[in-house]
Amino acid sequence: MKRNILKLTAFMFLLMAGNCLKAQTDTINVVTTAVPFLRISPDARAGGMGDLGVATTPDANSAFWNLAKIPFAQKNFSVGLTYTPWLKDLGLNDVYLLALSGYYKLAEDEAIAGSIRYFSLGNIQFTDGNGNDFGSGRPREFGIDFGYTRKLSDKFSLGVALRYIRSNLAGNLSTSTAYKPGTAFAGDISFFYSGQNEIGQGWNFGATLTNLGTKIGYTNDASQKDHIPANFSLGTTYTKAFDESNKISFGIDLHKLLVPTPPSFTGDPSRDSALVYGYRNKTVVNSWFSSFGDAPNGFKEEMKEFQVSLGAEYSYNDQFFFRTGYFYEDKTKGNRKYFTVGLGVKYNVFGLNFSYLVPSGSGVNRNPLSNTLRFGLIFDLDEMGTEQ
């Protein structure tokens, strides 16, 4: 029974976690990509704030959200490790995302950073449409990146990163079709403005372009390659410092995939064939720009493709943290809507972060992180290996 559930959920994940439910009155037209694990929040702190991370204060996991935040970090060296169980609500223990990230400040105004994300889909029994057994395998994916960031002024910074992506979904599957691991290369460009004063009060702003890279394919057929999740994000946070010990921050992030929107079919086989051909063969660079105006139903549909993260964080003495947030995605574009809560504790050079996604949805629309506690560990050090 467990293997049957796992086969089903793995198939759903490859189709964007089964979010393409048909609504009663709205046309479902979900923007899909390959390697969707790159869109899973790899950070327990941000996970407790509705996946808010573009303009929050910098930490060891900043490379996942906005590399340009790092020059404003208070520590010269920091490393973070986060474990995220996936589909835990179904009783699966071998499907998870493991993320490691860190940075080192070369000087007061510049830093290098790196991260790795490893996604395991567990052990899967492969079958065809007729139920014929093709054996078992362990699909897995990972992304490795390295970046450099620098202050351009006392308030403004820029970051750039390169990423290698490898996705092995078929394992050693042997069929008439020659499957192979897919690989892709991508880059990030990020910007950050820090408007906070000496006591940490004020506005922060951030903007990122992430996963700008090649398509990825799993066969030798070049026409069967898919877009990776190139993304544009804008974010801002405001922090109010009541005194030296009590602070509270509020923020909002907006996200938009820079990949083609699937076309609306007309019922005419020749026209629909041309639409599919144009959709699948749109170039990467053209897709980045046309993604702001290619929705079949125009501007109204384009606005529905923006995802929203709202979050808040209260800190006491920069040692104890309480977080909450909300993530919103339109019902015609995936229908992910959920509340989150989180806690953080910092002692000396160690920090622990926990987040919990409040159960939402039902059936195939139930969030894969429902009833899941994910946690992260952070080490904050200076260049000599002691706390600043």
C-alpha positions as a Python dict, from the first residue, in 0.01 Angstrom:
ca = {
    (1, 'M'): (0, 0, 0),
    (2, 'K'): (279, 237, 89),
    (3, 'R'): (449, 179, -248),
    (4, 'N'): (124, 254, -432),
    (5, 'I'): (83, 578, -244),
    (6, 'L'): (442, 670, -315),
    (7, 'K'): (407, 605, -687),
    (8, 'L'): (100, 825, -694),
    (9, 'T'): (258, 1108, -498),
    (10, 'A'): (576, 1098, -705),
    (11, 'F'): (371, 1126, -1021),
    (12, 'M'): (178, 1415, -868),
    (13, 'F'): (501, 1587, -770),
    (14, 'L'): (629, 1578, -1126),
    (15, 'L'): (308, 1754, -1224),
    (16, 'M'): (363, 2025, -961),
    (17, 'A'): (240, 1829, -663),
    (18, 'G'): (-109, 1773, -794),
    (19, 'N'): (-212, 2137, -769),
    (20, 'C'): (-396, 2140, -1100),
    (21, 'L'): (-747, 2078, -970),
    (22, 'K'): (-1036, 2180, -1189),
    (23, 'A'): (-1248, 2457, -1039),
    (24, 'Q'): (-1618, 2500, -1089),
    (25, 'T'): (-1611, 2838, -1266),
    (26, 'D'): (-1245, 2924, -1338),
    (27, 'T'): (-1017, 2778, -1604),
    (28, 'I'): (-716, 2610, -1450),
    (29, 'N'): (-395, 2704, -1629),
    (30, 'V'): (-99, 2629, -1402),
    (31, 'V'): (248, 2744, -1506),
    (32, 'T'): (467, 2434, -1468),
    (33, 'T'): (842, 2373, -1482),
    (34, 'A'): (1092, 2095, -1442),
    (35, 'V'): (1294, 2053, -1117),
    (36, 'P'): (1020, 2206, -897),
    (37, 'F'): (1226, 2116, -588),
    (38, 'L'): (1401, 2451, -647),
    (39, 'R'): (1076, 2618, -541),
    (40, 'I'): (1050, 2441, -205),
    (41, 'S'): (1145, 2670, 83),
    (42, 'P'): (1487, 2540, 203),
    (43, 'D'): (1492, 2752, 518),
    (44, 'A'): (1302, 2690, 844),
    (45, 'R'): (1315, 3056, 942),
    (46, 'A'): (1152, 3174, 618),
    (47, 'G'): (921, 2872, 633),
    (48, 'G'): (774, 3006, 956),
    (49, 'M'): (694, 3338, 786),
    (50, 'G'): (499, 3214, 485),
    (51, 'D'): (821, 3169, 281),
    (52, 'L'): (922, 3533, 331),
    (53, 'G'): (1291, 3588, 263),
    (54, 'V'): (1378, 3845, -6),
    (55, 'A'): (1423, 4146, 227),
    (56, 'T'): (1448, 3995, 577),
    (57, 'T'): (1763, 4045, 783),
    (58, 'P'): (2059, 3840, 655),
    (59, 'D'): (2159, 3501, 793),
    (60, 'A'): (2332, 3182, 681),
    (61, 'N'): (2044, 3093, 446),
    (62, 'S'): (2040, 3426, 260),
    (63, 'A'): (2189, 3263, -50),
    (64, 'F'): (1858, 3081, -103),
    (65, 'W'): (1656, 3405, -105),
    (66, 'N'): (1873, 3708, -176),
    (67, 'L'): (2251, 3677, -190),
    (68, 'A'): (2291, 4056, -180),
    (69, 'K'): (2180, 4068, 186),
    (70, 'I'): (2502, 3906, 310),
    (71, 'P'): (2734, 4214, 320),
    (72, 'F'): (2497, 4359, 582),
    (73, 'A'): (2529, 4053, 808),
    (74, 'Q'): (2673, 4110, 1155),
    (75, 'K'): (2887, 3796, 1149),
    (76, 'N'): (3183, 3729, 922),
    (77, 'F'): (3112, 3358, 883),
    (78, 'S'): (2792, 3157, 912),
    (79, 'V'): (2668, 2810, 813),
    (80, 'G'): (2311, 2678, 812),
    (81, 'L'): (2163, 2328, 774),
    (82, 'T'): (1790, 2265, 722),
    (83, 'Y'): (1596, 1937, 702),
    (84, 'T'): (1250, 1941, 543),
    (85, 'P'): (1044, 1618, 544),
    (86, 'W'): (821, 1590, 236),
    (87, 'L'): (482, 1416, 231),
    (88, 'K'): (524, 1334, 599),
    (89, 'D'): (146, 1351, 635),
    (90, 'L'): (125, 1031, 426),
    (91, 'G'): (361, 845, 656),
    (92, 'L'): (660, 854, 420),
    (93, 'N'): (1003, 881, 579),
    (94, 'D'): (1236, 865, 279),
    (95, 'V'): (1117, 1175, 89),
    (96, 'Y'): (1291, 1492, 206),
    (97, 'L'): (1481, 1809, 116),
    (98, 'L'): (1820, 1867, 277),
    (99, 'A'): (1975, 2212, 241),
    (100, 'L'): (2317, 2345, 340),
    (101, 'S'): (2421, 2707, 299),
    (102, 'G'): (2688, 2942, 424),
    (103, 'Y'): (2890, 3257, 359),
    (104, 'Y'): (3226, 3411, 442),
    (105, 'K'): (3290, 3786, 442),
    (106, 'L'): (3614, 3869, 266),
    (107, 'A'): (3593, 4225, 394),
    (108, 'E'): (3339, 4459, 547),
    (109, 'D'): (3177, 4521, 207),
    (110, 'E'): (3212, 4189, 20),
    (111, 'A'): (3147, 3819, 71),
    (112, 'I'): (3136, 3480, -99),
    (113, 'A'): (2862, 3224, -42),
    (114, 'G'): (2762, 2874, -143),
    (115, 'S'): (2473, 2633, -98),
    (116, 'I'): (2349, 2288, -190),
    (117, 'R'): (1996, 2149, -206),
    (118, 'Y'): (1944, 1773, -218),
    (119, 'F'): (1596, 1632, -280),
    (120, 'S'): (1525, 1262, -232),
    (121, 'L'): (1202, 1115, -369),
    (122, 'G'): (1250, 789, -179),
    (123, 'N'): (1231, 438, -318),
    (124, 'I'): (982, 404, -606),
    (125, 'Q'): (852, 97, -787),
    (126, 'F'): (823, 189, -1156),
    (127, 'T'): (538, 55, -1371),
    (128, 'D'): (394, 143, -1710),
    (129, 'G'): (32, 226, -1790),
    (130, 'N'): (-55, -145, -1803),
    (131, 'G'): (97, -219, -1464),
    (132, 'N'): (409, -392, -1598),
    (133, 'D'): (692, -379, -1348),
    (134, 'F'): (1010, -201, -1457),
    (135, 'G'): (1191, -238, -1125),
    (136, 'S'): (1258, 5, -843),
    (137, 'G'): (1477, 312, -813),
    (138, 'R'): (1562, 611, -596),
    (139, 'P'): (1495, 933, -791),
    (140, 'R'): (1691, 1228, -658),
    (141, 'E'): (1780, 1583, -754),
    (142, 'F'): (2029, 1841, -636),
    (143, 'G'): (2146, 2194, -703),
    (144, 'I'): (2484, 2344, -612),
    (145, 'D'): (2566, 2712, -635),
    (146, 'F'): (2843, 2958, -561),
    (147, 'G'): (2808, 3335, -541),
    (148, 'Y'): (2978, 3667, -480),
    (149, 'T'): (2819, 3978, -329),
    (150, 'R'): (2940, 4330, -263),
    (151, 'K'): (2818, 4660, -123),
    (152, 'L'): (2796, 4933, -384),
    (153, 'S'): (2726, 5197, -118),
    (154, 'D'): (2648, 5216, 252),
    (155, 'K'): (2288, 5116, 177),
    (156, 'F'): (2290, 4919, -148),
    (157, 'S'): (2442, 4584, -249),
    (158, 'L'): (2452, 4347, -547),
    (159, 'G'): (2496, 3970, -563),
    (160, 'V'): (2556, 3720, -845),
    (161, 'A'): (2561, 3340, -834),
    (162, 'L'): (2606, 3041, -1064),
    (163, 'R'): (2419, 2712, -1017),
    (164, 'Y'): (2454, 2355, -1141),
    (165, 'I'): (2138, 2139, -1138),
    (166, 'R'): (2116, 1763, -1177),
    (167, 'S'): (1789, 1568, -1180),
    (168, 'N'): (1787, 1188, -1192),
    (169, 'L'): (1421, 1087, -1193),
    (170, 'A'): (1443, 755, -1375),
    (171, 'G'): (1735, 603, -1184),
    (172, 'N'): (1850, 292, -1373),
    (173, 'L'): (1511, 241, -1537),
    (174, 'S'): (1539, 27, -1851),
    (175, 'T'): (1268, 79, -2115),
    (176, 'S'): (1242, 126, -2490),
    (177, 'T'): (1303, 497, -2428),
    (178, 'A'): (1658, 590, -2326),
    (179, 'Y'): (1616, 801, -2014),
    (180, 'K'): (1909, 987, -1863),
    (181, 'P'): (1969, 1231, -1577),
    (182, 'G'): (1886, 1588, -1671),
    (183, 'T'): (2138, 1867, -1615),
    (184, 'A'): (2112, 2244, -1636),
    (185, 'F'): (2312, 2557, -1555),
    (186, 'A'): (2164, 2877, -1416),
    (187, 'G'): (2251, 3207, -1255),
    (188, 'D'): (2105, 3453, -1003),
    (189, 'I'): (2118, 3832, -984),
    (190, 'S'): (2008, 3995, -659),
    (191, 'F'): (1977, 4344, -516),
    (192, 'F'): (1930, 4467, -160),
    (193, 'Y'): (1873, 4805, 4),
    (194, 'S'): (1912, 4839, 381),
    (195, 'G'): (1736, 5137, 532),
    (196, 'Q'): (1763, 5030, 895),
    (197, 'N'): (1929, 5258, 1151),
    (198, 'E'): (2177, 5174, 1427),
    (199, 'I'): (1915, 5002, 1646),
    (200, 'G'): (1776, 4798, 1358),
    (201, 'Q'): (1464, 5001, 1282),
    (202, 'G'): (1357, 5090, 928),
    (203, 'W'): (1280, 4952, 584),
    (204, 'N'): (1462, 4691, 379),
    (205, 'F'): (1399, 4628, 9),
    (206, 'G'): (1511, 4344, -216),
    (207, 'A'): (1476, 4218, -573),
    (208, 'T'): (1602, 3895, -726),
    (209, 'L'): (1618, 3716, -1060),
    (210, 'T'): (1687, 3348, -990),
    (211, 'N'): (1738, 3029, -1192),
    (212, 'L'): (1807, 3215, -1515),
    (213, 'G'): (1942, 2926, -1714),
    (214, 'T'): (1918, 2649, -1968),
    (215, 'K'): (1633, 2407, -2023),
    (216, 'I'): (1657, 2052, -1891),
    (217, 'G'): (1573, 1722, -2059),
    (218, 'Y'): (1573, 1352, -1970),
    (219, 'T'): (1620, 1201, -2317),
    (220, 'N'): (1834, 1277, -2623),
    (221, 'D'): (1534, 1443, -2790),
    (222, 'A'): (1612, 1817, -2782),
    (223, 'S'): (1246, 1903, -2847),
    (224, 'Q'): (1146, 1744, -2514),
    (225, 'K'): (1340, 1981, -2290),
    (226, 'D'): (1154, 2182, -2025),
    (227, 'H'): (1207, 2515, -1857),
    (228, 'I'): (1357, 2533, -1510),
    (229, 'P'): (1182, 2765, -1258),
    (230, 'A'): (1331, 3103, -1349),
    (231, 'N'): (1176, 3349, -1108),
    (232, 'F'): (1142, 3722, -1039),
    (233, 'S'): (1086, 3835, -680),
    (234, 'L'): (1031, 4167, -505),
    (235, 'G'): (1025, 4207, -126),
    (236, 'T'): (1019, 4457, 154),
    (237, 'T'): (1021, 4444, 533),
    (238, 'Y'): (978, 4705, 805),
    (239, 'T'): (1125, 4659, 1152),
    (240, 'K'): (1001, 4850, 1456),
    (241, 'A'): (1239, 4859, 1754),
    (242, 'F'): (1042, 4928, 2073),
    (243, 'D'): (1360, 4926, 2282),
    (244, 'E'): (1695, 4747, 2287),
    (245, 'S'): (1530, 4411, 2357),
    (246, 'N'): (1200, 4410, 2166),
    (247, 'K'): (1163, 4427, 1789),
    (248, 'I'): (895, 4326, 1544),
    (249, 'S'): (920, 4298, 1164),
    (250, 'F'): (652, 4278, 896),
    (251, 'G'): (714, 4194, 533),
    (252, 'I'): (574, 4099, 194),
    (253, 'D'): (728, 3917, -103),
    (254, 'L'): (588, 3890, -456),
    (255, 'H'): (702, 3608, -686),
    (256, 'K'): (651, 3555, -1061),
    (257, 'L'): (776, 3262, -1268),
    (258, 'L'): (961, 3373, -1583),
    (259, 'V'): (847, 3077, -1792),
    (260, 'P'): (577, 3043, -2060),
    (261, 'T'): (212, 3017, -1967),
    (262, 'P'): (47, 2712, -2130),
    (263, 'P'): (-178, 2809, -2424),
    (264, 'S'): (-556, 2772, -2432),
    (265, 'F'): (-663, 2505, -2678),
    (266, 'T'): (-912, 2587, -2952),
    (267, 'G'): (-1035, 2240, -3051),
    (268, 'D'): (-880, 2276, -3395),
    (269, 'P'): (-609, 2004, -3417),
    (270, 'S'): (-384, 2198, -3653),
    (271, 'R'): (-402, 2522, -3451),
    (272, 'D'): (-358, 2340, -3121),
    (273, 'S'): (-56, 2154, -3258),
    (274, 'A'): (100, 2486, -3356),
    (275, 'L'): (26, 2631, -3012),
    (276, 'V'): (191, 2336, -2838),
    (277, 'Y'): (492, 2356, -3068),
    (278, 'G'): (533, 2728, -2998),
    (279, 'Y'): (494, 2674, -2624),
    (280, 'R'): (750, 2395, -2599),
    (281, 'N'): (1004, 2557, -2830),
    (282, 'K'): (1003, 2910, -2692),
    (283, 'T'): (1360, 3013, -2620),
    (284, 'V'): (1476, 3070, -2265),
    (285, 'V'): (1560, 3440, -2298),
    (286, 'N'): (1241, 3513, -2490),
    (287, 'S'): (1043, 3339, -2215),
    (288, 'W'): (1186, 3565, -1944),
    (289, 'F'): (1040, 3872, -2111),
    (290, 'S'): (727, 3728, -2272),
    (291, 'S'): (618, 3568, -1942),
    (292, 'F'): (482, 3908, -1836),
    (293, 'G'): (236, 3914, -2127),
    (294, 'D'): (174, 3564, -2266),
    (295, 'A'): (-126, 3456, -2056),
    (296, 'P'): (-414, 3357, -2286),
    (297, 'N'): (-664, 3571, -2095),
    (298, 'G'): (-448, 3881, -2084),
    (299, 'F'): (-351, 4111, -1800),
    (300, 'K'): (-606, 3973, -1555),
    (301, 'E'): (-459, 3625, -1584),
    (302, 'E'): (-103, 3760, -1566),
    (303, 'M'): (-179, 3919, -1229),
    (304, 'K'): (-303, 3583, -1102),
    (305, 'E'): (40, 3435, -1168),
    (306, 'F'): (197, 3637, -885),
    (307, 'Q'): (241, 3449, -559),
    (308, 'V'): (236, 3641, -230),
    (309, 'S'): (420, 3574, 97),
    (310, 'L'): (321, 3770, 407),
    (311, 'G'): (519, 3729, 727),
    (312, 'A'): (605, 3870, 1067),
    (313, 'E'): (881, 3807, 1320),
    (314, 'Y'): (900, 3917, 1684),
    (315, 'S'): (1238, 3903, 1854),
    (316, 'Y'): (1334, 3941, 2217),
    (317, 'N'): (1691, 4035, 2292),
    (318, 'D'): (1789, 3886, 1954),
    (319, 'Q'): (1771, 3545, 2124),
    (320, 'F'): (1407, 3436, 2112),
    (321, 'F'): (1192, 3462, 1799),
    (322, 'F'): (827, 3401, 1721),
    (323, 'R'): (716, 3396, 1356),
    (324, 'T'): (399, 3363, 1158),
    (325, 'G'): (301, 3402, 795),
    (326, 'Y'): (65, 3333, 508),
    (327, 'F'): (133, 3216, 153),
    (328, 'Y'): (-116, 3283, -129),
    (329, 'E'): (-142, 3146, -481),
    (330, 'D'): (-447, 3194, -703),
    (331, 'K'): (-674, 2889, -735),
    (332, 'T'): (-628, 2886, -1113),
    (333, 'K'): (-249, 2883, -1082),
    (334, 'G'): (-190, 2608, -828),
    (335, 'N'): (-415, 2701, -534),
    (336, 'R'): (-147, 2685, -264),
    (337, 'K'): (-277, 2876, 38),
    (338, 'Y'): (-151, 2814, 389),
    (339, 'F'): (-64, 2969, 725),
    (340, 'T'): (267, 2904, 895),
    (341, 'V'): (414, 2949, 1243),
    (342, 'G'): (771, 2928, 1361),
    (343, 'L'): (1005, 2959, 1657),
    (344, 'G'): (1371, 3046, 1685),
    (345, 'V'): (1623, 3027, 1966),
    (346, 'K'): (1977, 3160, 1962),
    (347, 'Y'): (2243, 3090, 2222),
    (348, 'N'): (2603, 3201, 2181),
    (349, 'V'): (2707, 3090, 1829),
    (350, 'F'): (2424, 2838, 1784),
    (351, 'G'): (2075, 2899, 1651),
    (352, 'L'): (1776, 2667, 1613),
    (353, 'N'): (1477, 2742, 1391),
    (354, 'F'): (1152, 2548, 1368),
    (355, 'S'): (853, 2598, 1138),
    (356, 'Y'): (516, 2432, 1101),
    (357, 'L'): (270, 2456, 814),
    (358, 'V'): (-89, 2458, 938),
    (359, 'P'): (-281, 2176, 759),
    (360, 'S'): (-479, 2301, 463),
    (361, 'G'): (-662, 2151, 167),
    (362, 'S'): (-775, 1793, 119),
    (363, 'G'): (-710, 1502, -115),
    (364, 'V'): (-458, 1574, -392),
    (365, 'N'): (-481, 1946, -306),
    (366, 'R'): (-343, 1889, 44),
    (367, 'N'): (-9, 2064, 89),
    (368, 'P'): (287, 1819, 99),
    (369, 'L'): (417, 2000, 410),
    (370, 'S'): (93, 1975, 608),
    (371, 'N'): (148, 1852, 965),
    (372, 'T'): (524, 1872, 910),
    (373, 'L'): (777, 2020, 1148),
    (374, 'R'): (1094, 2126, 971),
    (375, 'F'): (1399, 2248, 1152),
    (376, 'G'): (1724, 2427, 1086),
    (377, 'L'): (2055, 2469, 1264),
    (378, 'I'): (2274, 2779, 1226),
    (379, 'F'): (2631, 2848, 1341),
    (380, 'D'): (2725, 3218, 1353),
    (381, 'L'): (3100, 3277, 1385),
    (382, 'D'): (3349, 3552, 1319),
    (383, 'E'): (3661, 3505, 1107),
    (384, 'M'): (3857, 3366, 1403),
    (385, 'G'): (3587, 3115, 1492),
    (386, 'T'): (3445, 3303, 1791),
    (387, 'E'): (3135, 3509, 1839),
    (388, 'Q'): (3160, 3880, 1759),
}
